[in-house]
Amino acid sequence: MPTLDAPEERLRKFKYRGKDASARRQQRIAVSLELRKAKKDEQALKRRNITDVSLDPSDQQTKGVSLTLQEIISGVNASDPELCFQATQAARKMLSREKNPPLKLIVDAGLIPRLVELLKSSLHPRLQFEAAWALTNIASGASELTRAVVVGGAIQPLVELLSSPHMTVCEQAVWALGNIAGDGPEFRDNVIASDAIPHLLTLVSSSIPVPFLRNIAWTLSNLCRNKNPYPSDHAVKQMLPALFYLLGHPDREVLSDTCWALSYLTDGCDARIGQVVDTGVLPRLVELMSSSELNILTPSLRTVGNIVTGTDHQTQLALDAGILGVLPQLLTHPRPSIQKEAAWALSNVAAGPRQHIQRLIACGALPPLVAVLKNGEFKVQKEAVWTVANFTTGGSVEQLIQLVQAGVLEPLINLLTIPDNKMVIIILDVLFFILQAAEKISQKENMCLLIEGLGGLDRIEALQLHENHQVALTALNIIERHFSESTGSRHAGFKSCGTWDYLPFTCGIFSDQGLNLCFLHWQVDSQPLDPQGSLTIIF
């Protein structure tokens, strides 16, 4: 039964008052896990280099060279550096085809050990470059191909190339390591264990070309990615100062990958969130949440959303940084995916103490929240329902009245017909809490009238026959507790004000009877409103 004294099993399912805010947020993390997973179309795990650039302009003379696979195998294994270079370049070009590159064919030809050996040819930087490029593209393929590169011993020589005096060689090594790290936590940790991070960080400077810096930011993001297990605390501490620096860069690709890196690092326990928050990134992240660039907005919003799943103190820091100046606006963003993440972030703010809920009210979040409940896509409506559920289970009676005044009942009642049993149960529980709040200030009859006038009673009664037992039982409990004959079912003898508008000052006032039955204008002492129609609720 959805009461404030609900059993523990019920409390574990939703963020009710029986839990502290931290526990409620952690449960919300589990419920919304899929929301915070970075999909491959949002940020590429691996990238293949298909551009046709060269370390040395003189290499253009070899552009017309076309070799068979057998000639490539022979040439790559040749002792003549020039012949070896031409064959390695030919292999790289095969691997750089935009469509259907023969990655597996090159691996099956047994060329990886030799390509790894060529990475060590410090006297021949052109050869190092071509070998690193070939390995980059092989590592961009399926996990089995990346594994072949790792097993072939490529990681350590690639790390050493991060110190190459030739920038193009160095950049290609960064790219290759990014592809290896992006395959998953095992190879990411292999790259970290090879001391790649300090070498990468020495490359981050204001003088480095922007395309090179983009590759570094992307590789760092892959070193932050994955959480089974997470990257080590030591590695995170090494990377955070550089990520803070990159967050101030003007390039949108650098910003995007830096924000993704921070989103991965905050997708975890409070301690990991704290590591990021303590760097002072929140004001800049909030600034980036106003970006018109979707590839910046999405990861910055996700990072902030992750942060407010943390402790009340961490959420407070996010509030102080100004997130509530942005989140309500994002509920009206043209992209439903952004609306959804904004609603998810708000749901975790609403899971906090009452002072956080009050700030949510003060920032004007309720009107756009009600709007998405009415007209948003279903995936957005579900997150908005969670926000309302957290609000009603953690808010004061006064705050619940403001929620009702904002117009939340009508869209909630309309959503009782959706084919999602979990959401229907949550909505029924929200209605139960609102009725309980009304009962505390002797306004339950008026709230019942309001719900009935919006068609809520008919829908709740119909749900008593629902095929899902939990839905039916929850609806039955509401009817028995709040709408039974003993409590005035259908409210015989009560007079309606003639309107179900939620906004103050718009309903009819029965001053001749000294009584107002609209919930907004009801007074516990049954005295009429003042002549101006101001809202007076006595607690």
Secondary structure by P-SEA (a helix, b strand, c coil): cccccccaaaaaacccccccaaaaaaaaaaaacccccccccccccbbbbcccccccccccccccccccaaaaaaaaacccaaaaaaaaaaaaaaaacccccaaaaaaaacaaaaaaaaccccccaaaaaaaaaaaaaaaaccaaaaaaaaaacaaaaaaaacccccaaaaaaaaaaaaaaaaccaaaaaaaaaaaaaaaaaaaccccccaaaaaaaaaaaaaaaccccccccaaaaaacaaaaaaacccccaaaaaaaaaaaaaaacccaaaaaaaaaacaaaaaaaacccccaaaaaaaaaaaaaaaaccaaaaaaaaaacccccaaaaaacccaaaaaaaaaaaaaaaaccaaaaaaaaaacaaaaaaaaaccccaaaaaaaaaaaaaaaacccaaaaaaaaaacaaaaaaaacccccaaaaaaaaaaaaaaaaaaaaacaaaaaaaaaaaaaaaaaaaaacccccaaaaaaaaaaaaccccccccccccccccccccccccccccccccccccccccccccccccccccccccccc
